[in-house]
Amino acid sequence: MDVRFRLEAVSDVVLAREWYDEQRPGLGGDSVRSLEDAVDVIAEFPEAFPEIAAGHRRAILRRFPYFLYYRIGDDGVEVLACLHGARSPSVWRSRG
């Protein structure tokens, strides 16, 4: 299944990667690889992760405290946000 990221979600990923690279060079790349692994699972098994609100699901990244919030539509999966687990759920809810 096709997985598309909203512009806000792309920005989330870029900011997280930059932050991790500031902590330790190369760690940002590791975080992106973890995200790519989750996206691969979502693409193949979009319903593998729990529904946390009507029509919305959350995937937890391995090794990093980030969640991918997404929804499944007729034309594929739309990732609404990639947020640190401590962020308020109101952030992703305001996006979709």
LUMROVEX-318042 format. One record per residue: residue number from 1; x, y, z of N, C-alpha, C in turn. Coordinates in Angstrom, 3 decimals, always signed. Example, Ala and Ser with C-alpha at 12.3 -4.5 7.8 and 13.67 -1.06 7.14 Angstrom:
% residues 2
> nr_n.u_n.v_n.w_ca.u_ca.v_ca.w_c.u_c.v_c.w
> 1_+13.190_-5.690_+7.800_+12.300_-4.500_+7.800_+13.200_-3.300_+7.800 $
> 2_+12.850_-2.250_+7.080_+13.670_-1.060_+7.140_+12.900_+0.030_+7.870 $
This chain:
% residues 96
> nr_n.u_n.v_n.w_ca.u_ca.v_ca.w_c.u_c.v_c.w
> 1_+0.843_-1.174_+0.000_+0.000_+0.000_+0.000_+0.892_+1.242_+0.000 $
> 2_+0.463_+2.246_-0.707_+1.200_+3.507_-0.802_+1.126_+4.254_+0.537 $
> 3_+2.269_+4.775_+1.003_+2.326_+5.557_+2.238_+2.808_+6.958_+1.891 $
> 4_+1.968_+7.953_+2.201_+2.300_+9.351_+1.929_+2.410_+10.109_+3.250 $
> 5_+3.348_+11.035_+3.305_+3.523_+11.884_+4.486_+2.977_+13.270_+4.199 $
> 6_+2.159_+13.767_+5.104_+1.743_+15.163_+5.020_+2.974_+16.037_+5.238 $
> 7_+2.926_+17.249_+4.738_+4.052_+18.169_+4.858_+4.462_+18.363_+6.321 $
> 8_+3.491_+18.452_+7.216_+3.793_+18.621_+8.637_+4.558_+17.422_+9.188 $
> 9_+4.216_+16.234_+8.718_+4.907_+15.023_+9.176_+6.343_+14.993_+8.672 $
> 10_+6.551_+15.440_+7.443_+7.920_+15.528_+6.907_+8.735_+16.486_+7.771 $
> 11_+8.152_+17.610_+8.120_+8.834_+18.575_+8.985_+9.165_+17.967_+10.339 $
> 12_+8.250_+17.181_+10.895_+8.505_+16.491_+12.165_+9.750_+15.609_+12.058 $
> 13_+9.840_+14.861_+10.966_+10.959_+13.934_+10.771_+12.269_+14.699_+10.646 $
> 14_+12.258_+15.771_+9.881_+13.471_+16.578_+9.687_+13.950_+17.153_+11.023 $
> 15_+13.032_+17.697_+11.797_+13.408_+18.275_+13.097_+13.967_+17.218_+14.042 $
> 16_+13.348_+16.045_+14.062_+13.836_+14.963_+14.930_+15.223_+14.515_+14.494 $
> 17_+15.395_+14.369_+13.193_+16.708_+13.938_+12.694_+17.788_+14.956_+13.060 $
> 18_+17.497_+16.228_+12.867_+18.467_+17.272_+13.204_+18.808_+17.248_+14.692 $
> 19_+17.790_+17.077_+15.536_+18.022_+17.052_+16.976_+18.922_+15.879_+17.344 $
> 20_+18.633_+14.692_+16.809_+19.449_+13.520_+17.130_+20.870_+13.671_+16.602 $
> 21_+21.037_+14.266_+15.430_+22.391_+14.478_+14.904_+23.181_+15.464_+15.762 $
> 22_+22.488_+16.419_+16.382_+23.167_+17.344_+17.296_+23.636_+16.613_+18.555 $
> 23_+22.886_+15.598_+18.971_+23.258_+14.836_+20.158_+24.461_+13.944_+19.885 $
> 24_+24.452_+13.324_+18.722_+25.558_+12.461_+18.305_+25.510_+12.316_+16.788 $
> 25_+26.573_+12.701_+16.105_+26.581_+12.586_+14.638_+26.234_+11.159_+14.196 $
> 26_+25.322_+11.067_+13.253_+24.897_+9.768_+12.724_+23.651_+9.217_+13.392 $
> 27_+23.334_+9.709_+14.577_+22.155_+9.204_+15.282_+20.867_+9.590_+14.554 $
> 28_+20.875_+10.733_+13.897_+19.708_+11.146_+13.114_+19.418_+10.168_+11.996 $
> 29_+20.468_+9.681_+11.345_+20.287_+8.671_+10.305_+19.705_+7.387_+10.868 $
> 30_+20.134_+7.026_+12.064_+19.580_+5.836_+12.721_+18.083_+6.017_+12.974 $
> 31_+17.699_+7.235_+13.391_+16.280_+7.480_+13.661_+15.454_+7.381_+12.389 $
> 32_+16.011_+7.853_+11.286_+15.292_+7.770_+10.009_+15.169_+6.320_+9.557 $
> 33_+16.196_+5.519_+9.773_+16.113_+4.098_+9.421_+15.046_+3.396_+10.259 $
> 34_+14.935_+3.763_+11.517_+13.892_+3.203_+12.373_+12.513_+3.590_+11.834 $
> 35_+12.377_+4.831_+11.414_+11.121_+5.299_+10.823_+10.819_+4.532_+9.532 $
> 36_+11.825_+4.342_+8.700_+11.628_+3.608_+7.447_+11.176_+2.174_+7.713 $
> 37_+11.718_+1.553_+8.754_+11.285_+0.199_+9.117_+9.800_+0.180_+9.469 $
> 38_+9.370_+1.172_+10.245_+7.945_+1.254_+10.615_+7.079_+1.499_+9.383 $
> 39_+7.546_+2.344_+8.485_+6.788_+2.627_+7.259_+6.664_+1.366_+6.403 $
> 40_+7.721_+0.563_+6.345_+7.661_-0.694_+5.592_+6.573_-1.612_+6.147 $
> 41_+6.488_-1.699_+7.476_+5.451_-2.531_+8.093_+4.068_-1.960_+7.789 $
> 42_+3.920_-0.649_+7.912_+2.638_-0.007_+7.626_+2.223_-0.244_+6.184 $
> 43_+3.168_-0.145_+5.260_+2.856_-0.342_+3.838_+2.356_-1.761_+3.571 $
> 44_+2.964_-2.731_+4.233_+2.579_-4.121_+3.996_+1.373_-4.559_+4.829 $
> 45_+1.318_-4.068_+6.060_+0.248_-4.460_+6.986_-0.320_-3.212_+7.669 $
> 46_-1.072_-2.400_+6.959_-1.519_-1.119_+7.514_-2.344_-1.236_+8.785 $
> 47_-2.973_-2.363_+9.006_-3.797_-2.523_+10.206_-3.037_-3.200_+11.346 $
> 48_-1.727_-3.341_+11.205_-0.924_-4.024_+12.222_-0.831_-3.248_+13.529 $
> 49_-0.947_-1.942_+13.454_-0.817_-1.119_+14.649_-2.197_-0.739_+15.169 $
> 50_-2.287_-0.477_+16.469_-3.607_-0.253_+17.081_-4.276_+1.042_+16.635 $
> 51_-5.585_+0.954_+16.560_-6.387_+2.143_+16.298_-6.525_+2.874_+17.633 $
> 52_-6.132_+4.141_+17.652_-6.146_+4.910_+18.901_-7.279_+5.926_+18.937 $
> 53_-7.888_+6.171_+17.802_-9.058_+7.047_+17.674_-9.744_+6.602_+16.389 $
> 54_-10.957_+7.013_+16.211_-11.720_+6.576_+15.034_-10.937_+6.810_+13.749 $
> 55_-10.514_+5.707_+13.118_-9.815_+5.779_+11.841_-8.355_+6.176_+11.918 $
> 56_-7.806_+6.340_+13.094_-6.419_+6.772_+13.261_-5.627_+5.718_+14.026 $
> 57_-4.401_+5.479_+13.566_-3.542_+4.459_+14.167_-2.208_+5.063_+14.574 $
> 58_-1.495_+4.337_+15.438_-0.207_+4.812_+15.938_+0.803_+3.678_+15.898 $
> 59_+1.924_+3.935_+15.239_+3.044_+2.996_+15.210_+4.166_+3.564_+16.070 $
> 60_+4.768_+2.708_+16.870_+5.879_+3.127_+17.728_+7.187_+2.753_+17.036 $
> 61_+8.106_+3.709_+16.962_+9.397_+3.433_+16.338_+10.266_+2.628_+17.291 $
> 62_+11.053_+1.739_+16.738_+12.007_+0.974_+17.549_+13.166_+1.870_+17.921 $
> 63_+13.592_+1.752_+19.158_+14.801_+2.407_+19.662_+14.659_+3.907_+19.880 $
> 64_+13.618_+4.504_+19.380_+13.415_+5.938_+19.521_+12.004_+6.190_+20.062 $
> 65_+11.855_+7.166_+20.943_+10.548_+7.399_+21.572_+9.607_+8.243_+20.703 $
> 66_+9.446_+7.828_+19.465_+8.595_+8.557_+18.521_+7.463_+7.679_+18.039 $
> 67_+6.349_+8.323_+17.741_+5.171_+7.649_+17.213_+4.854_+8.204_+15.828 $
> 68_+4.429_+7.322_+14.937_+3.860_+7.729_+13.651_+2.356_+7.627_+13.779 $
> 69_+1.674_+8.715_+13.540_+0.209_+8.750_+13.563_-0.261_+8.748_+12.118 $
> 70_-1.163_+7.825_+11.795_-1.595_+7.702_+10.405_-3.035_+7.238_+10.306 $
> 71_-3.555_+7.360_+9.092_-4.888_+6.837_+8.806_-4.852_+6.135_+7.458 $
> 72_-5.715_+5.153_+7.343_-5.816_+4.354_+6.121_-6.989_+4.869_+5.305 $
> 73_-6.731_+5.171_+4.048_-7.783_+5.635_+3.152_-7.901_+4.725_+1.946 $
> 74_-8.825_+5.040_+1.084_-9.024_+4.237_-0.133_-7.815_+4.287_-1.057 $
> 75_-7.076_+5.404_-1.019_-5.937_+5.566_-1.918_-4.594_+5.360_-1.223 $
> 76_-4.580_+4.766_-0.029_-3.330_+4.475_+0.660_-3.337_+4.964_+2.094 $
> 77_-2.150_+5.078_+2.634_-1.967_+5.497_+4.026_-1.438_+6.925_+4.032 $
> 78_-1.996_+7.728_+4.928_-1.534_+9.101_+5.096_-0.952_+9.248_+6.496 $
> 79_+0.340_+9.595_+6.568_+0.993_+9.838_+7.849_+0.744_+11.298_+8.215 $
> 80_+0.110_+11.487_+9.367_-0.255_+12.829_+9.823_+0.859_+13.485_+10.622 $
> 81_+1.598_+12.677_+11.394_+2.606_+13.240_+12.282_+3.618_+12.183_+12.689 $
> 82_+4.805_+12.655_+13.032_+5.849_+11.834_+13.637_+6.296_+12.618_+14.861 $
> 83_+5.799_+12.214_+16.034_+5.979_+13.016_+17.240_+6.614_+12.227_+18.377 $
> 84_+7.361_+12.942_+19.186_+7.928_+12.356_+20.393_+6.774_+11.876_+21.277 $
> 85_+6.967_+10.778_+21.943_+5.921_+10.197_+22.768_+5.431_+11.100_+23.892 $
> 86_+6.230_+12.067_+24.299_+5.820_+12.973_+25.369_+4.987_+14.151_+24.871 $
> 87_+4.897_+14.319_+23.548_+4.113_+15.434_+23.004_+2.628_+15.182_+23.199 $
> 88_+1.896_+16.248_+23.302_+0.455_+16.170_+23.492_-0.226_+15.565_+22.269 $
> 89_-1.189_+14.670_+22.475_-1.938_+14.109_+21.339_-2.725_+15.161_+20.557 $
> 90_-2.922_+16.306_+21.152_-3.667_+17.359_+20.442_-2.936_+17.803_+19.187 $
> 91_-1.620_+17.612_+19.133_-0.835_+18.022_+17.953_-1.272_+17.215_+16.734 $
> 92_-1.279_+15.881_+16.837_-1.661_+15.093_+15.657_-3.146_+15.205_+15.385 $
> 93_-3.944_+15.334_+16.444_-5.394_+15.444_+16.244_-5.755_+16.694_+15.460 $
> 94_-4.999_+17.767_+15.645_-5.282_+19.007_+14.925_-4.953_+18.898_+13.445 $
> 95_-4.242_+17.842_+13.051_-3.840_+17.669_+11.662_-4.781_+16.772_+10.875 $
> 96_-5.719_+16.159_+11.518_-6.550_+15.333_+10.692_-7.617_+14.611_+11.372 $
